[in-house]
Amino acid sequence: MWLEILLASVLGFVIYWFVSKDKEETLLLGDGWWGPGSRPAAAEDESIRPFKVETSDEEINEDLDSALTPKPVPRPWLRAGIRRDGCGRQGWGDGSKSRARKDLHQRIEKFRLTPPLEDSRFHYGFNSNYLKKIISYWRNTFDWRKQVEVLNKYPHFKTKIEGLDIHFIHVKPPQLPSGRTAKPLLMVHGWPGCFYEFYKIIPLLTDPKNHGLSDEHVFEVICPSIPGYGFSEASSKKGFNSVATARIFYKLMLRLGFQEFYLQGGDWGSLICTNMAQLVPSHVKGLHLNMALVLRNVYTLTVLLGRRLGRLFGYTERDLELLYPFKKTFYTLMRESGYMHIQSTKPDTVGCALNDSPVGLAAYILEKFSTWTNEEFRDLEDGGLERKFSLDELLTVIMLYWTTGTITSSQRFYKENLGQGVMANKHEAIKVHVPTGFAAFPSEVLHCPEKWVKNKYPKLISYSYMARGGHFAAFEEPELLAQDIRKFMGLLEQQ
């Protein structure tokens, strides 16, 4: 009898294993309300409204204001001239233009910098000697009005979803080959980026023929701002995480008329797009990433066992080059994750300081554009910032955080997603069962071998070792990223 029970148990386990091993678990879609107060009884306004980044001549004088003063845009989370997060700076509401302009002028004029240590370059963070150059350019050369024109080169819109005003740009191809349709592609940014980092890659995707590329794959690109970033309204409530963002962006795509679509993301965009694929896999035709949050204890163990055993665990020679020496990789992770610890625990504290100082905000954000682009830039006096980006591009990113007052709300996204620990999130245990492509840029903060990615994304059909580039792939290497997206689409269509 005991033998029969044992055999039945073994048989039951085998059947369960075969049935469950290929089960495609999904996240519960759910619903939410993130606006102020309780959800109103009336149905939410689902209209899509044109939006424009604005400035005006009266706000721009011949010196500092030409660089630093934007015209206000209506934002419901600004009350009585004070931003809702309450961390210092006055809002840009009607009637406060002159006060805000004077206030910002004074903040720039009265900056206080600590001299850097001798020969420290960027090893202690942003070098204050180089920061003086940034400030001088910002005050005397940077033309905010011109950059506003650049921002408005693509159509902007807003729509209300789950109580929040969601901002996005929507770029349709100017022309399509006869009988062809454009592929809807949602591209999602991360921190400390914004929708603007996609501006150089958009024409390569929507108008490839006029940029020396084949028109075999033509895209219709949608780039939303994560709620709490830029022109997207921040949540009024605790708990707004990547899954809530994914659900909102899914609703956005439905509202735009897309039942099926493609996704692309890095940094937080990678997680948000992954969550979308976990929530509604039947609607996601393909997922392309340039970063993956797939670190597990078992992976750390395999790396710790040493380079000589790397092949045993499925690592290629290129993987070994990027992962070792492990001591260097470990210290890089420790050095580059300091910001994450404070933003995952007490984001409002550092937010108050950054939101009160445009110079401090610039140093805090631009240091990431230095080291995350290439860690060797720490050895340079200027952090290598102008090797990959122009000062106009970098200061436009800073202005989008400063003029909208969203540095604190953007940092809260870390608290909501990582505050209880990565493994506390249910989506971490759920695999992604949609066709996936991955671009591994060599200067990304942490290299993710194909074996790691494929464990999380079993339908990985494309994994590319990119020739160069770091964390801000679309901003730094738009041509390379566009080529890999197109390569992924070609492989996807062959299946």
N, C-alpha and C positions, 0 to 999 in steps of 0.2 A: 504493500500500500504506500509506504513512504517513497519507494522508487517511482510509483505512478505519480505521486504528488510532485516529486522533484522534476520528473520529465515534463509534467504539465506546466510547472512553473517556468522551466527553461523554454518550453515551446511558446508560452505566453509572452515571455520577455522578448524572444526572437521576433514574434509577430508584431509586438508593440514597437520594437526597434525599427523594423522595416516600414511599418505604417507611418511612424512619427518622424523618421530621419529626413524625409523629403517634404514634411509638412511646412507650408509657407505661412509662418505666423505673421500677423500684421498688428499694427498699433490701432487702438480704438480711436476713431475719428473724433467723437465727442463734439463739444461746442464750448463757447466761452463769451464772456463780456468783460472787456478791459477798460471801458470808458469810466468816467466819474459816476459814482453812485450806483443805483440799481438799474438793471436793464429796463428801458421804458416799454410801456405796453404797445406803443405804436411800432409798426414794422420799420425796420432800418431802411434809410434812404440808400438805394443801390445805384444811384446815378454815378456816372463817371464824369468828373469835371476837369476841363483843361486847367493847367496850372503853369505859372511862369515865375522863374526866379527874377526878382526885380531890384532895381536901384534907380535913382533919379538924380538929375543935375543938382538939385538943391542940397543933396546930401554930399556932394563931391566938390570940395574946394581944391585949390591948386597944390596943396601939399599933402599932409597926412591923410585927410579924409578921402582923397582919391584912392588911397590904398585900402582904407580900413572901414568905411562906413557903408553898409548895405541898406537899402530901403526895406522896411518891415514887410513881412507877408502875414496875412491874418492867421493866427494860430490860437485855437480855442484853449490851449493849456496855458496861455499867458493871461494872468489876472492882475488887474490894478498895477500894471507895469512891472510886476515881479514874476519871474519864472516859477512854475509850480514846484520845482524841486527845492526851492528856497535857499540855494547855495550861492548867494552873493550878488551876481550881476543883475542889473535891471533889465527888464524886457524891452523889446523893440516895438512896443505897441504905439498906436497913434498918439501924438502929443508928447512923445518922449524922444523924438529924433534929436533935437538939439542937446538934450541932456545926455543921451546915449553917446552921441558923437564926441562931446566934450569929455565924457567919462572914459571912453576908449583912448582918446588922445592922451589923457593924463596917465593912463595905465602904461601905455607904450613909453611915454617920456620918462616915467619914474621907475623903470625897471632896475632891479638890483641884481647884479651877477657876482658870483664868487669866482675869483681867478682860478683857473685849472692848475693842477699840480704840474711840475716840470715834466715834459716828455710823456704826459699821460694820454694824449690823443683822445680816443673814444673809449678807453678801457675803464673809465669811471662813469660812463654815461655820456651825455651830450657835452661836448667841449664848449665852454662858455666863450672862448675866443672866437670860434667859428659862429657861435650864436649871434655875436655882435654883427657879423656880416649879414646874417639872415635878417636881423632887425633893421639894419640900414637899407637893405633891398626892399623890405616890406614897407618901410616908411617913405622911401624916395623914388622907387622904381615900379614896384608892383602895381598893376592897374586892375583894380577889382571890377570896375565897370566893363573892361574888356573881357575879363574872365567870366562875368555874368553872361555876356554875349556868347561865349563858348559853351557855357552850361545850357543855354537855350537853343543850341543848334539842333537838339533832338526834342521831340514833343514830350512834355511833362503832363502828368495827370494825377488826380487824387480821387479816392473813393472811400466810403465808410464801410469798414468790416469789423464786426464784433466790438463796435463802439469806438474804434480808432480810425483816424484819417490816415489812409495808406497812400504814400507817394510812390510813383513809379514813372519810368520813361518807357515808351513803347515805340519802337522803330521798325517800320515796315520796309521791305525791299523796294527800291525805286523802280525795278523792272524784274520780270521773271521770264525764263524761257517758256516758249509756247507749250501749253498743256501741263505745266509744272505748278506746284503749290509750294509755298514757303513752309519751312519747318518751324513751328513755334518753340522758342528756346527761352526758358527762364534762367537768368544769370543772377546769382546772389553773392553779395559782398560779405566781408567780415569786419573785424576790428583791427587796427584803427582806420579801416578803409571806408568807402562809401560808393554810391552808384557811379561816381565820376571815374573810378578806376577802370571802368569798362569802355570809356569813350574812344580809346584807340583801337580796340578790337571790334567794336560794333560795325564799322564799315567793311571790315574784312569778312564779316559773316553775312551782312545784309546786302552788300554790293560787291561780291567777290570779283566779278568780271572786270570792273573798273579799277581793281587793285591787283591786277596781274594773276588772279586765281581762276580756277575753273568754276563755272556756274552749276556744276553738278549738284552741289549742296548750297541752297540759299535759305537763310534763316530770317524769321521775324522775331526780333529780340525784345524781351521785356525785362527790365532791371528795376526791381522794387528797392526801396529803402527799408531796412529792418525797422520795425517800430521802436522808437527811442533813438533812432539815428537820423540825422539830417532833417528832411521835411516830413518824415512819418511820425505821427503822434506817439508819444510814450504811454505805456500802460499806467493806469492809476492804481493798479492793484499788484500785490505780490504774486509771484508764481508764473510770471510771463516768461516762458522758456522757448527753446527751439521747436518743441512739438507744437506749441500754440502758434508760433510764427509759421511753421510749415502748413498748418491747417488754414491760416489766413491767406497764405500765398496760393494754396490750392483753390480756395474760394475766389481769389483774384483771377486765376486762370479761367475758372468756370464763368465768371462774370464777363470776361473778355471773349467768351465763346469757344474756348478750347477744352474739348473733352479729353483729348490726348495731347501730350506735349513732352518736350525734352528738358533736362535740367543740367545746370553746370554751376559748380561752386568750389570755393576754397575757404579756408579758415572757418568762421561760423557758417558761411554759405555752404560748405561741405556738409556740415551736420544738418542744417535746415533742409537741404536737398535730399540727404539720406532719410531724414524723417518723413519727407513727403513720399518717398518711395516705399517707406514702411507703412504709411497711412493708407495710401491709395495706389498700390502697385499696378493695378489694371489701367490707370490713367497715365502712367509714366512709361513712355516708349523707350527712353534711354537716359542714363545718368552718367555724366562726365565730371570727374573730380580732379583737382590738383593738390588735394590734401585729404588725408583720411585719419580720423580719430579712432585708431584700432589697437592702441597699445594695450597689451595684456601681460600679466605676470609671467605666463609661460614664454612669451616672446623675450622678455627681459632675461629669463633663465637661459634660453638658448644662446643669446648674445654673450652672457656672462661665461658660458662654457668655453668660449674662446674662438678665435679666428680659424684655428686648425680644424675645428669640427663644424665650421659653417656650412660646408657642402652637405654634410649629413642632414642638416635641417632645411635644406632646399634653398640656401642663399647662393646667388650668383657671384662671380668675381666682382662685378660692379657693386653689388650690395655690400660685399665685404669692404670695398674701398670706401664706401660712404658711411659705414657703421663703425669702422675701426680707425685708429685705436679707440677702444671703448672708453678709456679714461677721458679722452678728449670729448667724446659724445656725451658722456655723463655730465661733465662740467659745463658743456654748452647748454644742456637742458636746465641745469641748476641756475646758471647765470641768466638765461633768457626767460625764465619762468617767474622771476620775482614779482613782476607786475600782476601776474595771474593770481598770486596768493592774496594780495591786498584787494584786488577787484572781485575775487570770489568770496571774500569775507566781509570787508567794510568799504564798498565802493563809494559810498557817499562822503567818506572822510577825505579821500584824495580828490574826489570830484569837486568838493567845495574849493579846494586850493586851485585846481586847474581851471575851474569855471570863473575864477576871480582874476586870473592873469593870462592874457593872450600870449605873453612871452613864455611863461611856464607851460602853457598848453602846447605851444609849438615845439619846445624842447622835448616834452614827454612823448608826443606823437612821432616827431621826425626821427628820434633816436631809433624807433622801431623800423622806419624806412631805411635806416642805415644798416643795422646789424642783421635784420631779417632778410635783407637783400643779399648780403654776403658777410659772414662773420669776420672775414679778414679785413673788412672796412674799419674794424676797431683800431687797426694799426695806422690809420690815416688821420691827419690833423683835421680834415673836413668830413670825416666819416664816410667819404665816398659818395655822398648824397647826389652830387651833380654828375656822377658818372652814368647814372641810370635814369635820373629824372631832372627836369628843369625846376628852378625855384618857383616859377609861375605855377607849375603843376602841384608842387608840394604845398605852397601857400594857399592854393585853392582848396585843398583838402582841409587845411587848418581853418580857413574861413567858413567852410561848411559846418564845421563843429562849433566855431565861435559864434557865428551869427544866429545859429539855431539854438545855441545853449544846450547841446545834447551830450556833452562829454559824460556827465554823471549818469544819465539814463542809458547811454551806450555801455558803460562799465557795469551797470546793474545786471546786464545780460549774463555776465560771468557768475554773479551770485546766484541767479535763478537756475543756471545750468550746472554749476559745479559746487555750489554751497554745501550740498549734502554728500559730495563725493561722486566721482564719475560713475562708479558701478551701481550707485543708488538709482540711476535712471533706467527704467524698464527697457527703453529702446536699445541700450547697450548690448542686451542679450539677444536681440532679434536680428537675424540676418536679412540681407537685402536681396530680393529675388527678381531684380530687373536687370536687363543688360547694362553693363557698366564699363566705362573706360577710365583709365587713370594715367595722369601725366606726372611723373616723378622728377621734379626739378632738383638739381644737385645741391643747391644752396638753401633748400628748405630747412627749417630748424631741426626737424627730425625726419630722416629718411624712412620710408615705409616700403619694405621689400614686397615683391609681388605675392609671396606666400602669405604675408600678413593681410594684404588687401583681399586676396581671394577667399580667405577664411570668412571674412565679413560679407563679401560680395561674391557669392558662388558663381554668378553669371558674368564674371569678369571676362571680357572678350578682347580687351586691348590694354596693354600695360607698356608705357613708353619711358625709357630713360632719356630725359630731355638733355640737350647739349649744354645748356646754361640756364641760369635764372634761379630766383629764390621765391620767397613767400608771396609777393604781390605779382603773380604771374601775368595777369591780364594787363596790368599797368606797366610792367617792366619789359615783358617779352610778348606783346600781343600777336606777332606773326607766328611765333612758335606755338603758342597756345591755340590759335585759330587752326593751324595745320593739324594739330593733334585732335581737335574736335572734329575736323573734317575726316581725318583718318578713321576715327571711331565710328562716325556715321556711315562711312563706306563699308566697314566690316559688319556693322549692324544690319545694313540692307542686304548683305550677302547671305545672312542667315535664313 
